[in-house]
């Protein structure tokens, strides 16, 4: 059975019809629709001869034995956000199915080949992204906090997991799945506008951004809006607004893909007749380089102190979340670049702003690389998400070439 990228497009359309509606994909993890998708995937893989296993974290594995127990992993996730796109996550898996078919048709591979459908990449129901891959990577360190998580209906995470055969207390036992992993490959839609702006169908991912996320609290003084002269005000919102604008030149100064976002400002007392006394501002900063990420944070802190002085207010910072940049494997990046050039004639290297399961696998020390395929209008997590069918087919062909090159290199 030779590679048939058009079959991947047809199967993605089939999955959309099976698990979506007029509002988009509805494959939220730990739901009946998600389980329906997993059963459908099981049927699609059956013809390859790969054996199925569901690990302690709910990850779905399909293993094609090779001459060596060392394993080439190809992965993705079937779960979606509510009203999601038809490609986010499931393209990774279904492209992997097609590659697995081709490898299986050629006899015993030199290495074992494993396809993984990671459980709950999106975290849409309980707010905990990368659940299955972080369990397998051993980086799920917040078990106590996870026990307290509830969905919008008040259902506790451990209870929802139990309904799908997963015991939260045993989830970390999934780490054994990576014991023989020699490399990990993942294909994903870009979810951004870069490749489309360059008129390129495919790109190679250098790694995932590190993130610094903080809540900045500005404290001034509430005062009557009518009787307080402008030069006598201690306006917390004025300081927050200055920082919200300053992060643009800060990102430009650091460069190399730096991004900063002031995502929300909550003002108190929050009435039109009062100067703002406190403003709680959320700031998200991302970069692929650790030193550059630290510089982004340092420049923002310096700017906040300056603006606090200008507006005669106080400022304090509280870290909400932080993750280090995760670079992908240099040798695999070169193989991925070769694969894309062979399929498309040209390639482009770019970082990933969003996190992916690949980042967790890389954190576990497994050599990892990702391919991106162009997203039309850069849209994702919406029913408007789309990629040209011909680009999807190119992405399947590139993933297949990458898998062949990786198997040859790893077995040499």
N, C-alpha and C positions, 0 to 999 in steps of 0.2 A: 504494500500500500504506500504509494508515494505521497509526498506532501501536497495538500490541497488547501491553500489559504482561503479560497472562496467558500469552502465548507465551514470555516470558522465564522465568517460573516453570517452564513445561513443559520448556524447554531446560535449565535448571539441574538439574531432576530427571533428564533424559536424561544429562547430563554426570556426575551422581553415579553413575548406574548403570554408565556406561562406564569410569569411572576410580576408583571407590571399592570398598570391601568392607564387611564387617560391622564393621570397626574405624574406618571413616571414609574421608575422601579420601586418595588416595595419589599425588597429582600432584607429587611432589618434583622440582624442576628438575634438568635434565640426566639424566633417566631415560627409559626407553622409554614409561612411562605418561604422562609429561609431553608427550612428542612425539605420542602418540596424541591427547591433548587438543588440541594445536596443529593437527593435521591435521583434527580434527573442527571446530574453529573456522573453519578455512579453508573448509570446506564450507558452514558457516552464513552466511558473509559473501559467498559467491560470487554470490548473486542480486542483490546491490546494485550490481554493476559496479565496485566498488572494486578497485584493483590491490594485490597483496601484495608486500612486500619484507621480507626479514630482514636487519637491519643487522649491523655488525661485532661487536656485543655480544650478538647472539642475540635482540634485540627484534623482535617480529613486528608490522609496520605494514600497515594497509589504508588506501589513499588514494583519496578521492572528489574528483576535480578540481573546483574552483569557478571563479568569474569572476576571482578574485584568487589569487595564489600564497600570500598570507598564509593561515595555517592555524589552524583551531580544532582542538585536540587533545582527544580523550576517551580516557581510559586506565584500565588496571587490570592484573591479573596472574592467570594461570591456575594458577600453581604453588601448592602447598599445603605445609604441614608434614606429616610422617608422621602418619597417623591423624587428619587434620584435619577441619575442618568443611566443610559443603557449599556455603557462601556466601563465605567469606573469599577475596577476590580475584576469584573468577570472577563474582560478581554484577556487579562493576564492568564487566567485559568484556562480559558478555551483555546488560546494560542498554545499553551503548554500541552493540552490534550492532543492537538494536531501534531506537535513535535514528538510527543510520546508515541503516537501511532506510527509515524515515519520510522522512528528508531526501532520500535518493536518489529516492524515488517522486515528489517534487515538482519534479524537474528540477534544473538546475544551481544549486548554492547560491552565495551571494555571495562566500563564502570557501571555500577548499579545506577539507575536513573529513577528519581522520585519526584512525583508531582504533588504539591501540597496546596490545599485550599485552606488558608488560615481562617480561624474562627474570630469573628467580630473585630475586623480591622477598623471599622468606622467608629465604633463606640456610640452608635446613634441612640440606643435605648437607655444605656446606663452611664453614658459620658466617659467611658474608659476605653480609649482607642488602643489598637494593637494588642488586644487581649491575648489571643492565641500565640502570636509570634513572640511577645514579651515573656510568656510562660516558657516557651521552648528555648528562648535565649537565656533564661535565668535572671532577667532584669525586672521581673514583676515582684517588687519589694514591698508593695503596699497592700498586703492581704487583709489586714485589719480594716483599712479604710474601704476596701472593696466590699467587705461584708455589710457595710452600712449603706451602700448605694441602693437607691430605689428608682424605679421608672416613674413616669407621670401618673400611673395608676396605683402607686404605692407598693408594687411588687418588689421584693428584695432580690438583688442580684443572685445570691446563692440559691434562692428558690427557683428562679428562672433557669439557672444552669442545671439544677437537678432535674427539671422537666426534660432536659435534653441529654441526660446521662452524664453530666459533668459535676464532679465534686470539687468545689473551689479549694478545699484543703489539700487536694491532690494535684492541682493544676500544674505545679512546678515540676512534677514528675515527667512532664512532656520534654524536659531537657534532654532526655536520652535520645530523642529523635535526631539531634544534631551531632551525635557522637561520631559518626562516620562521614560527615559532610565534607566534601572536598571543595565545593564551590556552590554558589547560589545565583541564579539568574531570574530576573523579573522584568516583564514588559508592562508598561502602564501608559495610559493617555497622559499627555503633559499636564493638563488641567490649567494651562496658562497660555499666553499669546505669543511666546518667543518664536517657536518654530514656524507658526503661521506668518509672523511678521517677516521672517527670513525666506519664506516660500520654500521651506524644507519639510519633507514628510516625516523624517526620523532624526533622532538625536541620541547621544550617549550621555548618561547621567554621571557626573563626577562624584556626587555624594549628596547627603541631605544637610540642609542648613542647621547650624546650632541656633538655639533660641534662648533669649533672655526676656522674660515677661514679668513686668512689675506693676504694682499699684502705687501711684504717686498721690499723696494727699497734700493738698494746699490748704493752709489755714489762715484766713484773714479775719475780718470783722463784719458781721451783719450791721447794716445801717440803712436808714430810710432813703429810698431812691430819689425822693423829691428834695430832701433837705441837706444831703451830703454832697458838697462840691466835688468835682471830678478829681482834683489834686489832693483831696483829703481821704480818699477811699483806700481801703485795704481789700481789694477785690481778688478773691481766690481764682475766679474764673478767668480774669485777665491774664494771670500768670500761666494758667493751664493752656490758654489759647496761644500764648506766645510759644510755649514748648511744642504744641501741636503743629505749628508752622515751622519751627526751627528744625524739627527732625528731618525735613526734606533736604536742606543744605548739609546737615550732618551726614545723612546717607550718601549724598553726592560726594562729600569730602572723603569718606572712607572708601567708597566705590566698590568695584568688583562684585556687583550684584547685591550690595547691601540694601536691606529694606527695613523701614521703621513704620509702625502704624500706631496712631493714637485711636484706639478702637471705641472708647466710651468715656464720657465725663458725667458724673452724677453730682449735681449741685444742691446745696442746702443753704438757706431754707427753701429754695426752689420756688419762689414767688416773684412776680413781676415788680413788686413794690419794694424789694430789698436787694441791697448789694449782696453778692454771694459770699457767705462766710467760709464754707468748706467746698472744695472741689476734689472729688476722687477720680483720678484719671488712670486709664489702663494703657500701658505702653508695651508693644511687642516689637522686638528687634531680632533680626536674623542675618546670619552670614555663614558662608562655608568655611571660613578661616577663623580659628579660635582667637588669634591676636586681634584680628579686625573686629570680631564680635565684642571683645573686651573694650576696644577703642570706641565703638558705637556707644556702649554703655557709659564709658567715662565722659565722652563729650556731652551726652544727654544729661548726666548728673551735673557737670559743670554749668551747662546752660540753665538747668533748673535753679541752681543757687544764684545765678545772675538775675534771673527773672524774679525770683523771690525777693531779692534786694530791691529791684526796680519797683515792684508793686507793694513793698512793705508787708509781705506775708511770710509765713513759715512753710517749709516744705519737708516732707519725709518720704522715704522709699521703702517698700516692702516687696521682696521677691515672691512672686506667685509660683513660677515654674521656671526651670532651666534644664536644657539638654545641650550637651556638647556637639559640635559639628561631627558628622560621621562621614569621612571620605571613603570612597569605594576602592576596590583593589586595582592598582595601576596596570598590572598585566592583563586583567580581564577587561579593563577599559580599552586597552589597545586592541584586543580581540574583538570587542564590540564595535569599535570604530572601523576595523577592517570589514566586519560583517555588514555594517550599514553602507559603507562605500561600495562594496560589491553589489549590493541590492539596489542602491539609489544613485550611485555615482558620486555623491558627496555626503558629508556628515557634519555634525556640529556638537560640541561638548557644552553642557550646561549643568548648573546645580539644580537640585530640587528644593523648592521652598516648603511644600508639604512633607510630612513624614510618611514613611511607607513601611510595610513589613520588612522590606529589604534592610532598612536601617537597624532593626532589632537583630536580624541575622548577622549583619556586619559587626554589631556590638559584641556578639558572642564569639567573634574571632574567625568567622567563616568568610573566605574571600568572596566578595559580592560585587555585582554590577547590575545596573538597570538600563533598559532602553526606553525612550519616550517616543510616542507617535503623536503627531500634530493634533491639537484640539481646535475645532472650528470656533472662532471668536473667543477662544481661551476659556470657554465656559465648562463648569463641572458642578456636580451636586445639584443639578437641575434637569428637568425633562428636556431642556433645550441642548443639553450636552450632545456633541456629535463629532464624528470623524469620517472623512470620506472613505467609502468601502475600498477603493483602490489603495489608500494609505494603510488601512487595516491589513489588507493582504500583503503589502510590503513589510509590515511589522512582523507578521507571522514568518515570512521568509527570512527576515533578518534574525529573528530569535532562533530559528532552525539552524542557520549558518553558525550563529554564536554557540549553540549547543554542540554542534559538530566540532568546532574549533576547540572548545573547552574540553570535550572528551578526548580529542587527540592530544592536547597539551598535557592533560592530567594523567594520561596513560603512558606517556612517553618515558 
